[in-house]
Amino acid sequence: MKIIVCVSHVPDSAAKINISRDGKSIDKTSVTFVISPYDEFAIEESLRLKEKNGGEVTAVSVGGENHKETLRKALAMGVDKAVLLKDDSQRDSIAVARAIADYTKEASPDLIFFGKQSIDTDNAAVGSMVAEMLGLPSVSVVVKLEIKDGRVMAEREIEGGHEKVEARLPCVIAAQKGLNEPRYPSLKGIMGAKNKPIEERVPTSSPLRVQLLVMRKPPAKNAGKIVGTDVSAVPNLVKLLHEEAKVI
């Protein structure tokens, strides 16, 4: 089984994020970057399928030289190969999807895995776009997966419950939290990843369809207000919720 798992290079969710002077990007000074957490579920599921069925897992990322850090983390977890579609320019979701789709079309995998979304832009769009560009079935927010006789049986989250769907290989899968428990890289895996080559490819160029105009932090929250300590405060609380907070 030939599997491609696509990984994003994102700021650690615990990092303190500041806006750069240009107002259109984040200040990367002292920011630690990691594999997008949802992509870890995708990597783990890829590795489990390889261990069960045999084959090869290739991690792919679109971005600059620093994305190699994330690809090495994927190698440390156990993927066989890593490919960097190297491009330092700003890309929107469509441009990222086009680069991945053109590469995967050439590679002809049985499965293409994504996390359900990256935690930086939160667009949750690239996986579905790649599937559309390749004319492949796509199943998102997957929490349970089984491959049998060339078919995919997947359980996915929907609002208020789960649904089960079936599709044929090749297929695009977007992993959700709960699909598995990602493994920690072993010391042997970490040491081995340092010496594994990362293939560099020049991705397909694509014009931007979405332009980022400005980036800003959310406004600071107003200070809290204590309106009382017993039942006599209820009328005043209701008035404030109605007139100031405007939630009732």
Helices and strands as residue ranges (DSSP letters): E 2-6, E 9-11, E 33-35, H 37-53, E 56-63, H 67-77, E 81-86, H 93-107, E 111-115, H 126-134, E 138-148, E 151-158, E 161-168, E 171-175, H 187-195, E 199-201, G 231-233, H 234-243
